[in-house]
Amino acid sequence: MRGHRLGPAEWVNAGLKRLAKSGFAILKADALAKTLGITRGSFYWHFVDVSAFHAAILRRWREIALENIIEEIDAAADDRLETLLYRAFSAAGSDIEGAVRAWATADPRAKAAVEAVDAERLRYLRKLLIEVGLHANLAGTRAGIIYWSYLGFVLSPNKPDRAFLKRAITDLTQLARSNPRQPTKPRSARRPRRRMKRAAK
C-alpha cells in the first residue's frame, strides 16, 4: 500500500510544506492524508496521535530554522556575521517561518517552540557581535534591532527586490559593526576648576 511506504520523516516534511502553503489548520491526519492522496492509516502507523505529529514538525522546524543554520555559519570561512545576515534575509524559508509564527498565535506548544528559537537566535547573534568587537550590552541591543528587522522582513507580504535587499544587508552589517565610543578630552584641554581663595584671617 503506497501510504505505508511514506516514512515519518516524509510525513513531517510534507507537513512543513503544507503548513507553509495552507496554514496550521492542515496539520490534521485526515486533511493531510487527503491532500497527499494516501490513507490516514499510514499516519497512525508512525505517530501515536496528531499531537505527536505536531511535536515532530516543530522539532524539524527548529533543526531547519536554527540548528542547521548555526552549524552552516560556524563552518563558514568568510565573515560569519555578514554570512548570517545574507542567509537570514534570503527569501528561502520565509513562508514556513511566517506560517509557524501564525501557528504560535493559536497553539501553546508552537508558541513555546518559537520563543525558544527566538531566544537562541538572539544569543547567537549577540555572540557574533561581541566577536567583532562590540561591548556585551551594546551587542545585545544591536542583536535586538537586527532581529526585529528580520522579523519585519519575514512577516511582510511585500518582499524587496534583490538589489534593494543587498543594499539593506550591507547597511545592516555596517550598523551592526559600528562601535561608537564616547570621546574623551585630553587632560590639558579640560577646563580647570576654580579654587576659592581662603579669606585672610
Long-range contacts (C-beta under 8 A, 24 or more apart in sequence): 1-39, 1-42, 2-38, 3-33, 3-38, 3-39, 3-41, 3-42, 3-45, 4-41, 4-42, 4-45, 6-36, 6-38, 6-42, 7-46, 8-46, 8-47, 8-56, 11-42, 11-43, 11-46, 11-47, 11-53, 11-56, 12-53, 12-56, 12-57, 12-60, 13-60, 15-53, 15-57, 16-57, 16-60, 16-61, 16-64, 16-96, 19-57, 19-96, 19-99, 19-100, 19-103, 20-95, 20-96, 20-99, 21-95, 23-99, 23-102, 23-103, 24-99, 24-102, 24-103, 24-106, 24-107, 24-110, 27-53, 27-54, 27-57, 27-103, 29-53, 51-109, 54-107, 54-109, 54-110, 55-109, 58-100, 58-109, 58-110, 58-113, 61-96, 61-100, 61-113, 61-117, 62-113, 62-116, 62-117, 64-93, 64-96, 65-93, 65-96, 65-97, 65-100, 65-117, 66-117, 66-120, 66-121, 70-124, 80-128, 80-131, 81-128, 81-129, 81-131, 81-132, 81-173, 81-176, 81-177, 82-169, 82-173, 84-125, 84-128, 85-146, 85-169, 85-172, 85-173, 85-176, 86-169, 88-150, 89-150, 89-153, 89-165, 89-168, 89-169, 91-159, 94-153, 94-154, 94-159, 97-154, 98-154, 98-155, 101-154, 101-155, 118-147, 121-147, 122-147, 129-176, 132-176, 132-177, 133-177, 133-179, 134-177, 134-179, 135-179, 138-179, 142-175, 142-176, 145-175, 146-172, 146-175, 146-176
